[in-house]
Amino acid sequence: MKQSRSLRAAALVAALMGSAALPAMAETPPNMLVIANRIDDIKTFDPAESFEFAGADVSRNVYEKLVNFDPLDLEAGFQPQLAESWEVSEDGKTITFTMAEGHTFASGNPVTAKDAEFSLRRAVELNKTPSFILTQFGFTPENVEETIVAEDDKTLVLKLDKQYAVSFVLNCLTATIGGIVDMETVMEHEEDGDMGNAWLRTNTAGSGPYKVSDWKPNESVLMDLNPNYGGEEPAMQRVIVQHIQESATQRLQLERGDIDVARNLSPEDVAAVQENDDLKVVDELRGRLMYFSANQKNEMLADPKVVEALKWAADYEGMAGSFLNGQYTVHQAFLPLTFLGAIEDKPFGYDMEKAKAALADSEYPDCGPIEISVREAQERLDIAQSLQNTWNQLGCEVELIVGTGAQTLDRYRAREHDIYLGAWGPDYPDPNTNAGTFAYNPDNSDEAGATGLLAWRNAWDIPEMSEETLAAVVENDTEARAEMYRELQKEHQQVSPFGVMFQKIEQNAMGSSVENFVAGGATTAVSYWVITK
């Protein structure tokens, strides 16, 4: 099945190029970008619902936001995009945006403040997984008509529940959920009051450089130019992302010229590409963290000594120095390096004696059966197998439950796992993006359904730490705020059911002619519109 999917995706590229047979392809057309990536986690293109890595890549290139990042100057922070300017009231609780001219949706409709009002209200009212990014400012389905208001086509007003650092609010609006949709087009496809949600799962209605022309789940995404895009016309008029799981297949297609970029190569295949003068590898430190977490609904895993034992029994350096070599660095705190308040403390190392001692002090000295829920992706499977090997030495009976990205996420969000092994990337470049999910869970009940919070997904009830997290987010003194996050992470490392293990160093392999490939650094997603070749 995997092989046939790869061949079907490659056949799509061949057909779009007008090639009769795949082997005849020597290189992709100069105005087309073809990428191999794992995209089996895409569940929807609706910016109010999308909350997965591959979906964020698509969204960034399809939807514009009030403020956004310049891909060629990420360190500059958020910049005006659909909003040309903004003003903050004296009490800091009201932000008034003035919309910029010249932005048009793919439908031909102009972007107005009414579209921004509709998009942000809609995201709150739909209450999908990422809605907490907006509702943390006091927006609710009941009050959005008074708190998110377009006074006219040029003016949008956001009324917050209290004063926050303005940078925090604007950083949140750069998240995928901040994507502004075409109100008229979306509402033409409304079904049973869903505000176009069903239609937007498989279609797009943005003003960004591209629009989705075709999506075959677990196979490919095809994006074409938005004919009404208000910015400079991208050199890449068509972008095709193929779902190819296997590193060897990605490398083969890159070497043959069938694709321009391979995003999931193993260290061995990266090394081989680096020996090829026609290819190159671009390294980029990302904000993505690899971690395991223990469901606190499992009585054994709710014993802190058991979790401590599992943390001591993980071979961090061994994994980073072998099958993860060059692609992950050991990192054990919930804030990625480069973020305000990030720490480099690594309190746990592979020490089987300490692991066995911690387990002996627990209520489960003989350990017991543990299921690790893991996505079918090679580096995650390798990590899971390493944990399985070392945890078995503790006496635990470890079984791997392997599924697609969507399957494992569904299980995780339903709190049906024992151990979840996965990755987490920031939604916006502010420390609260991770603190507000790793260390915040104000309502641990099943009814809360706070699927966007990792603490909730793991049924970790932390009222005091949640208060500490809230205190940090409203601190206006930058250094004081950074220190609060440093202390919060140190506490989290010791008491949480999370074993943060690695931070991603993304190694993207590509043809030597490809320029300006920016994966997004630690703050955002990939930007296809600036790429040339």
Stockholm file with secondary structure:
# STOCKHOLM 1.0

chainA/1-533         MKQSRSLRAAALVAALMGSAALPAMAETPPNMLVIANRIDDIKTFDPAESFEFAGADVSRNVYEKLVNFDPLDLEAGFQPQLAESWEVSEDGKTITFTMAEGHTFASGNPVTAKDAEFSLRRAVELNKTPSFILTQFGFTPENVEETIVAEDDKTLVLKLDKQYAVSFVLNCLTATIGGIVDMETVMEHEEDGDMGNAWLRTNTAGSGPYKVSDWKPNESVLMDLNPNYGGEEPAMQRVIVQHIQESATQRLQLERGDIDVARNLSPEDVAAVQENDDLKVVDELRGRLMYFSANQKNEMLADPKVVEALKWAADYEGMAGSFLNGQYTVHQAFLPLTFLGAIEDKPFGYDMEKAKAALADSEYPDCGPIEISVREAQERLDIAQSLQNTWNQLGCEVELIVGTGAQTLDRYRAREHDIYLGAWGPDYPDPNTNAGTFAYNPDNSDEAGATGLLAWRNAWDIPEMSEETLAAVVENDTEARAEMYRELQKEHQQVSPFGVMFQKIEQNAMGSSVENFVAGGATTAVSYWVITK
#=GR chainA/1-533 SS CHHHHHHHHHHHHHHHHTCSSGGGCCSCCTTEEEEEECCTTCCCCCTTTCCSHHHHHHHHHHCCCSEEECTTCGGGCEEESSEEEEEECTTSCEEEEEECSSCBCTTSCBCCHHHHHHHHHHHHHHTCGGGHHHHTTTCCTTTHHHHEEEEETTEEEEECSSCCCHHHHHHHHTSGGGCCCCHHHHHHTCCTTCTTHHHHTTCCCCCSSEEEEEEETTTEEEEEECTTCCSCCCSCSEEEEEECCCHHHHHHHHHHTSCSEECCCCHHHHHHHHTCTTEEEEEEEEEEEEEEEECTTSTTTTSHHHHHHHHHTCCHHHHHTTTTTTTEEECCSSSCTTSTTCCCCCCCCCCHHHHHHHHHTSSCTTCCEEEEEEESCHHHHHHHHHHHHHHHTTTCEEEEEEECHHHHHHHHHTTCCSEEEEEECCSSSSTHHHHHHHSCCSCCSGGGCCTTCHHHHTTCCCHHHHHHHHHHHTCCCHHHHHHHHHHHHHHHHHHSSEEEEEEEEEEEEEETTCBCCCCCTTTSCCCGGGCBC
#=GC SS_cons         CHHHHHHHHHHHHHHHHTCSSGGGCCSCCTTEEEEEECCTTCCCCCTTTCCSHHHHHHHHHHCCCSEEECTTCGGGCEEESSEEEEEECTTSCEEEEEECSSCBCTTSCBCCHHHHHHHHHHHHHHTCGGGHHHHTTTCCTTTHHHHEEEEETTEEEEECSSCCCHHHHHHHHTSGGGCCCCHHHHHHTCCTTCTTHHHHTTCCCCCSSEEEEEEETTTEEEEEECTTCCSCCCSCSEEEEEECCCHHHHHHHHHHTSCSEECCCCHHHHHHHHTCTTEEEEEEEEEEEEEEEECTTSTTTTSHHHHHHHHHTCCHHHHHTTTTTTTEEECCSSSCTTSTTCCCCCCCCCCHHHHHHHHHTSSCTTCCEEEEEEESCHHHHHHHHHHHHHHHTTTCEEEEEEECHHHHHHHHHTTCCSEEEEEECCSSSSTHHHHHHHSCCSCCSGGGCCTTCHHHHTTCCCHHHHHHHHHHHTCCCHHHHHHHHHHHHHHHHHHSSEEEEEEEEEEEEEETTCBCCCCCTTTSCCCGGGCBC
//
